[in-house]
Each structure stands twice: as C-alpha cells, then as structure tokens.
Amino acid sequence: MSSQKFPPFTSADFTFVVASTIAEADSFMQAITTSTVATDTIFGFDVELTPTRAVRLIQIATRTQAYVFDITLIGTFPTSLLDFVANAKYTKIGVDILGDAKTLPQASMRSGGDLSRLHRTIDHLGAHLGLHFASSVALASLSEQWIGRTLDKTLQKFDWSQDLQTHHYTYAAADAAVAIRIYDAILQRHASMAVPNPFWTFVDIDPLSGKAVGLYDEYPPYSAKNSAHVKNIQACLNKIQKAINLADATNKVTSGKTWSEIENPAMVVFCADLTQALARYHRTVAAYSQ
C-alpha cells in the first residue's frame, strides 16, 4: 500500500442503517429498489462472515446510503434481499464479489462486478509484477488510488459472530459505500469500462462448477504485459539451451562448428532468435517503466 498520506474514509462520508428484523429488511429493500438513485442499477456490495463461514452481515450501498442487514439478528435470509441479489437488473460490485456470492444461499447472485478486475483493465502494474489479471487488489489500496482516501481495516480479522456495536456496523457499511465511490471514480476517467463488461462483470454463476458465467478469464492488453508468461518462455529456452550444451559437450566434433550447429541448425537459430526477442522485450519494458 502507498506510504502517501490520505484523509480517511469515515462515517462522515456516508450514512447507513441496520436491519435487524424481516420488516426492516423488507422496508430497506423497498427503498433501495424504488429510490431515484436505483435507476443507475449499480450498487456497492459486501459480506461479513463468522469464523465458521456463516454470513453475519450483508451490506448494500447506493450513492447516498448504505444498508446493513444483520442476518443473525434477523434470523434468516430475507426473501426480498435474496430476490435483489438474484435480479440481473442490479449489478452488485465489490472486491472478490464472486467469493461473496458463493457464501449466499445457492450462490444465487446474478450480475456481479469485481472491482479488482475493473482496476486491472486500466492499471497494468500488476502485470509487470507477474500477477494474474483475476488476482484481487485490496479494497483499501483501490480506495487510496482512485479516491484518495484511506480505509479502516482494523477489523479485517474480527470475529463477526460476536455481539456488534455501532462501530462494527460502521466499519462494515464503509466497505460497500466506498465500493460505489471507487467505481464512479474509475468510470469518470474510463467510461468505456462501464457495465455490462465481460472483463469484470459476470452474468450468473454456474451451479455445478461455481464459475462465473459471461466473465472472460483474461484482459489481453494486461496479459500481454504479464512478466509471468515471459518468465515461463525464458525457463523453456533455458532448458533447450542446456540440452544443446550437453549434446555439444557429449558429441565432440573437429570442425569449427558445434555438433548442434551441424546436426540441428534450425534449433540453434531458433534459440538465438528467441534470445534476441526476449532481450528486446526486456529493453522495451525497462524503457516503459522509466
């Protein structure tokens, strides 16, 4: 995470309410789906789990309000909440949204968006570090980069099965509230990445494989810069060159050429060409990074 100092993202930046009964949950869902901001159909989304991987909280944020559903106090998953999650009209966005979706009953989420993938379609630094396009970026890091605010993560390992106080709900609500702010900040500069977009949003979840439907595995401009791929090529080239060197050492010849140059000239030329290509690649990356 950056060492640069940013102001914190706090409860002063958003308002939130907590549902602890079915009636409250249904009322909140009515507000979410009928408010004027709901016409945008984009919502921040997050889940808090207990140590046994049971869902304790579900957080949904519009651009003006965050809603926290305390599943333990409610006693069940409200039907209105699950209907919202399963409604493809509403895109739920967050970090590791697919993982959150799988914690819900029957993994019924439709139309989910992963902020890490959205970030990586624009910022390719991770590729130069050898990180896969689908690897997660911490929500706190995204907050700093895109909206210039630090995010409190002191409760990241908190036991959510305990009795909760206001500051616990505030902490949870912030994760959903900041997600929609990050999305807006990215789209202000990169409007072409708006939903629906198969590089960072999925349509459904396959009930058998658990995989996201309609989501591409890679983003070509990012993957083309991924140093891990180049390292794999370099490792293969090293193995070939090692085999060539061993063959030359084992099969001595008296001419000015090596045994491989005589018996397998195409392979020698191939290795030389690939070595030059990798050298050009590394020079280009070095120039790009300066």
Secondary structure, 3 states (H helix, E strand, C coil): CCCCCCCECCHHHCCEEEECCHHHHHHHHHHHHHCHHHHHCEEEEEEEECCCCCEEEEEEECCCCEEEEEHHHHCCCCHHHHHHHHCCCCEEEECCHHHHHHCCHHHCCCCEEEHHHHHHHHCCHHHHCCCCCCCCCCHHHHHHHHHCCECCCCCCCCCCCCCCCHHHHHHHHHHHHHHHHHHHHHHHHCHHHCCCCCCCEECEECCCCCCEECCCCCCHHHHCCCHHHHHHHHHHHHHHHHHHHHHHHHCCCCCCCCHHHHHCHHHHHHHHHHHHHHHHHHHHHHHHHC
